[in-house]
C-alpha cells in the first residue's frame, strides 16, 4: 500500500507503509473475505487457521497472520475475522501511525476488561489514548505493530505452534518483556461482532467494545492526548465491583469494593455522600 489515502503516511525519517492481514477460521471464511474487501486499499491477506482440526488455538493463526507482513511494510495490522471497523478506519490508522509511529496500537478493548475500565477513565479525562493496563492480556482483535515488534514477535514464537496459550497472553508477555507500551484509542476503532466464540470465550458474556467510535457524537482524534495511567480502576466483573490497584506495584492487584473503602478510611460511608464526593 503506497498512497496516503490507503494508509501510507510520512514520518520524519521515512515513508510509512501499512500492510494488513485478517486472521480467520475456515468456518468464517466468507466473513473474513468481506472484512478484507472493506480494507481494499491495504490489499490485506486472509490467513486461515493452519490446523483447524487441532482444536481451539488462536495463537497458531495469529502467528501466521503476523508472518504475512509485507516485505516493505513499516507497520502491520492484524484483525480477527469477527470485528467491525469504524467509519474511515484505514484513514484513522494512517493518522495514528503518523502521530505515534513507534507505538503498538490495540484498537479495541473488551467492555468488562481492565482495559475497558481504563478506557472509561480516559474518556472522562477527555483523552484520545490510554496505555494498556500492565498485567492484563494485550487486546488482539485489531492490533497495529511497528515492523520491529513484528520481527521480535516472530522470533519469539515458533512457527510450529502447538501449545494452547492464547495469542493475547503471548503478545502481552513478549511486548512487556521488551518494555513496549501499548496504546488504546478512546473511543475504540473496532467493535466485536455478535456470534459464538470459536475458542470458548462465551463464558465471559458479551464481548463488546467499551466505547465504539461509531456510537459517539465526535469521531476519534488520533492526534489527541494520552491519558495518564490510572492508579485505581473500577471494574465490574460478573456483577461484582472490584478495584484494580495499579500504582507502585510490580503488577496490578484486585481488591473488593469493601476492602478498598476500608483501607481508604471510607467504610460505612453512605451512598448519597459517596455519590456527591465522586461528582
C-alpha positions as CSV (number, residue, x, y, z in Angstrom):
1,X,0.0,0.0,0.0
2,X,1.6,3.2,-1.1
3,X,-0.9,6.1,-1.2
4,X,-1.7,8.4,1.7
5,X,-5.4,7.7,1.5
6,X,-4.9,4.0,1.8
7,X,-2.5,4.2,4.8
8,X,0.9,5.2,3.6
9,X,2.0,8.2,5.7
10,X,5.1,10.3,6.1
11,X,7.2,10.2,9.2
12,X,10.2,12.4,9.9
13,X,12.7,9.8,8.7
14,X,10.8,7.7,6.1
15,X,7.5,7.0,4.5
16,X,5.4,4.6,6.5
17,X,3.9,1.6,4.7
18,X,0.9,-0.1,6.3
19,X,0.1,-3.7,5.5
20,X,-2.7,-5.9,6.9
21,X,-3.9,-9.4,7.4
22,X,-7.2,-10.9,8.6
23,X,-6.8,-14.0,10.7
24,X,-9.7,-16.4,10.2
25,X,-11.1,-19.8,10.9
26,X,-12.3,-21.7,7.9
27,X,-15.9,-21.6,9.2
28,X,-15.7,-17.8,8.9
29,X,-14.1,-17.6,5.5
30,X,-16.9,-15.6,4.0
31,X,-16.9,-13.1,6.9
32,X,-13.2,-12.7,6.7
33,X,-13.3,-12.1,3.0
34,X,-15.9,-9.4,3.4
35,X,-13.8,-7.7,6.1
36,X,-10.7,-7.9,3.9
37,X,-12.6,-6.4,0.9
38,X,-13.5,-3.4,3.0
39,X,-9.8,-2.8,3.5
40,X,-9.0,-3.0,-0.2
41,X,-6.6,-0.1,-0.2
42,X,-4.3,-2.2,2.0
43,X,-4.6,-5.3,-0.1
44,X,-4.9,-7.5,3.0
45,X,-4.3,-11.2,3.1
46,X,-6.8,-13.6,4.7
47,X,-4.8,-16.1,6.8
48,X,-6.8,-19.1,7.8
49,X,-6.1,-21.4,10.8
50,X,-3.3,-23.8,9.5
51,X,-4.6,-26.6,11.7
52,X,-8.4,-26.2,12.2
53,X,-8.8,-29.8,13.2
54,X,-6.4,-29.5,16.1
55,X,-8.9,-27.7,18.4
56,X,-9.1,-24.1,19.6
57,X,-5.7,-22.4,19.1
58,X,-5.8,-18.7,18.1
59,X,-2.0,-18.4,18.6
60,X,-1.2,-20.5,15.6
61,X,-3.4,-18.4,13.3
62,X,-2.2,-15.2,14.8
63,X,1.4,-16.2,14.3
64,X,0.7,-17.0,10.7
65,X,-1.1,-13.6,10.3
66,X,1.9,-11.7,11.7
67,X,4.2,-13.7,9.5
68,X,2.2,-12.4,6.5
69,X,3.8,-8.9,6.9
70,X,4.7,-7.4,3.5
71,X,8.4,-7.2,2.8
72,X,8.3,-3.4,2.6
73,X,5.8,-2.7,5.4
74,X,6.8,-0.5,8.3
75,X,3.6,-1.3,10.2
76,X,1.4,-4.4,10.1
77,X,-2.2,-4.6,11.1
78,X,-3.8,-7.9,12.1
79,X,-7.6,-8.1,12.5
80,X,-9.6,-11.0,13.7
81,X,-12.4,-12.2,11.4
82,X,-15.3,-11.1,13.7
83,X,-14.6,-7.4,14.0
84,X,-16.5,-4.4,12.6
85,X,-14.2,-1.5,11.8
86,X,-15.4,2.1,12.4
87,X,-16.1,4.6,9.7
88,X,-12.9,5.8,7.9
89,X,-11.0,3.1,9.7
90,X,-8.0,3.0,7.3
91,X,-7.6,6.7,7.5
92,X,-7.7,6.7,11.3
93,X,-5.0,4.1,11.4
94,X,-2.9,6.1,8.9
95,X,-3.2,9.2,11.0
96,X,-2.3,7.2,14.2
97,X,0.8,5.8,12.6
98,X,1.8,9.3,11.6
99,X,1.3,10.6,15.1
100,X,2.6,7.6,17.0
101,X,5.0,5.8,14.6
102,X,6.8,3.8,17.3
103,X,3.8,2.7,19.4
104,X,1.9,-0.7,19.3
105,X,-1.7,0.2,19.0
106,X,-4.6,-2.0,20.2
107,X,-7.7,-0.7,18.5
108,X,-10.3,-2.4,20.8
109,X,-10.8,-3.4,24.5
110,X,-13.4,-5.6,25.9
111,X,-16.0,-3.6,27.9
112,X,-15.6,-5.8,31.0
113,X,-11.8,-6.0,31.0
114,X,-9.4,-3.9,33.0
115,X,-8.6,-2.1,29.7
116,X,-12.3,-1.4,29.3
117,X,-12.3,0.3,32.7
118,X,-9.2,2.2,31.8
119,X,-10.9,3.4,28.6
120,X,-13.8,4.8,30.5
121,X,-11.5,6.6,32.9
122,X,-9.6,8.1,30.0
123,X,-12.8,9.2,28.3
124,X,-13.7,11.1,31.5
125,X,-10.3,12.9,31.2
126,X,-11.1,13.8,27.6
127,X,-8.1,11.8,26.4
128,X,-7.7,10.2,22.9
129,X,-5.4,7.3,24.0
130,X,-4.9,5.3,27.1
131,X,-2.0,3.0,28.0
132,X,-3.0,-0.7,28.2
133,X,-3.1,-1.9,31.8
134,X,0.0,-4.0,32.7
135,X,-0.8,-7.5,33.9
136,X,-3.8,-8.0,31.6
137,X,-3.7,-9.6,28.1
138,X,-3.0,-7.4,25.1
139,X,-6.3,-6.8,23.2
140,X,-5.6,-8.6,19.9
141,X,-8.9,-8.2,17.9
142,X,-7.3,-5.4,15.9
143,X,-3.6,-4.6,16.6
144,X,-1.1,-2.4,14.8
145,X,2.6,-3.2,15.4
146,X,5.6,-1.4,14.1
147,X,7.9,-3.7,12.0
148,X,10.4,-4.2,14.8
149,X,7.7,-5.5,17.1
150,X,6.5,-7.9,14.4
151,X,10.0,-9.2,13.8
152,X,10.6,-9.7,17.5
153,X,7.3,-11.5,18.0
154,X,8.0,-13.9,15.1
155,X,11.5,-14.6,16.6
156,X,10.0,-15.4,20.0
157,X,7.1,-17.6,18.8
158,X,8.0,-20.8,17.0
159,X,6.5,-21.2,13.5
160,X,5.0,-24.6,14.5
161,X,2.8,-23.5,17.4
162,X,1.5,-26.5,19.4
163,X,0.6,-25.1,22.8
164,X,-2.9,-23.8,23.9
165,X,-1.6,-20.4,25.1
166,X,-3.8,-17.6,23.8
167,X,-2.3,-15.1,21.4
168,X,-3.3,-12.1,23.6
169,X,-1.4,-13.5,26.5
170,X,1.7,-14.2,24.4
171,X,1.5,-10.7,23.0
172,X,1.3,-9.2,26.5
173,X,4.3,-11.2,27.6
174,X,6.5,-10.5,24.6
175,X,5.7,-6.8,24.3
176,X,6.1,-6.4,28.1
177,X,9.4,-8.2,28.1
178,X,10.7,-5.6,25.7
179,X,9.3,-2.7,27.7
180,X,6.8,-1.8,24.9
181,X,3.8,0.4,25.9
182,X,0.6,-0.5,24.1
183,X,-1.8,2.4,23.5
184,X,-5.6,2.0,23.1
185,X,-7.7,4.7,21.3
186,X,-10.6,6.4,23.1
187,X,-13.1,5.6,21.6
188,X,-12.2,2.2,20.1
189,X,-11.9,1.8,16.3
190,X,-13.4,-1.7,16.0
191,X,-16.4,-3.4,17.5
192,X,-16.7,-7.1,18.3
193,X,-19.4,-8.6,16.2
194,X,-22.1,-10.8,17.8
195,X,-21.7,-14.5,17.4
196,X,-20.5,-17.6,19.2
197,X,-16.8,-17.8,20.2
198,X,-14.7,-20.5,18.5
199,X,-12.2,-20.6,21.4
200,X,-14.6,-20.8,24.4
201,X,-14.8,-17.1,25.3
202,X,-18.6,-17.1,25.6
203,X,-18.2,-17.7,29.3
204,X,-17.2,-14.1,29.6
205,X,-20.6,-12.9,28.3
206,X,-21.0,-10.2,25.6
207,X,-17.6,-9.0,24.4
208,X,-18.4,-5.6,23.0
209,X,-16.2,-2.6,22.8
210,X,-16.0,-0.4,25.9
211,X,-16.7,2.6,23.7
212,X,-17.1,2.2,19.9
213,X,-16.3,5.2,17.7
214,X,-19.4,4.9,15.5
215,X,-21.6,5.3,18.6
216,X,-20.1,8.6,19.7
217,X,-21.0,12.1,18.7
218,X,-17.5,13.1,17.9
219,X,-15.1,10.9,15.9
220,X,-11.8,9.7,17.3
221,X,-8.8,12.1,17.4
222,X,-5.6,10.3,16.6
223,X,-3.6,13.4,17.5
224,X,-5.3,13.8,20.9
225,X,-3.6,13.5,24.3
226,X,-2.6,10.2,26.0
227,X,-4.2,9.7,29.4
228,X,-2.2,9.2,32.5
229,X,-2.0,5.6,33.5
230,X,-4.7,5.3,36.3
231,X,-3.7,4.3,39.8
232,X,-7.1,2.7,40.6
233,X,-9.6,1.2,38.1
234,X,-13.3,0.5,38.9
235,X,-14.0,-2.9,37.4
236,X,-17.4,-4.7,37.2
237,X,-17.0,-8.4,36.7
238,X,-19.8,-11.0,37.0
239,X,-22.0,-8.4,38.8
240,X,-19.5,-7.5,41.5
241,X,-17.4,-4.4,41.7
242,X,-13.7,-4.8,42.1
243,X,-10.9,-2.2,42.4
244,X,-7.8,-2.8,40.4
245,X,-4.8,-1.2,42.1
246,X,-2.1,-0.4,39.6
247,X,0.1,2.2,41.4
248,X,3.6,1.5,42.8
249,X,3.3,-2.3,42.4
250,X,5.1,-4.7,40.0
251,X,1.7,-5.9,38.8
252,X,-1.9,-4.7,39.3
253,X,-3.8,-6.4,42.2
254,X,-7.5,-6.7,42.8
255,X,-9.4,-5.5,45.9
256,X,-13.0,-5.8,46.8
257,X,-15.0,-2.6,46.9
258,X,-15.5,-3.1,50.7
259,X,-11.8,-3.8,51.2
260,X,-10.7,-0.8,49.3
261,X,-13.1,1.5,51.1
262,X,-12.0,0.1,54.5
263,X,-8.3,0.7,53.6
264,X,-9.1,4.2,52.4
265,X,-11.0,5.0,55.6
266,X,-14.3,5.3,53.8
267,X,-16.0,2.2,55.2
268,X,-19.7,2.8,56.1
269,X,-19.9,6.0,54.1
270,X,-23.5,6.4,52.8
271,X,-24.2,6.0,49.1
272,X,-25.5,9.5,48.7
273,X,-22.5,11.1,50.3
274,X,-20.2,8.9,48.3
275,X,-22.0,9.9,45.1
276,X,-21.7,13.6,46.0
277,X,-18.0,13.1,46.6
278,X,-17.5,11.5,43.3
279,X,-19.5,14.2,41.5
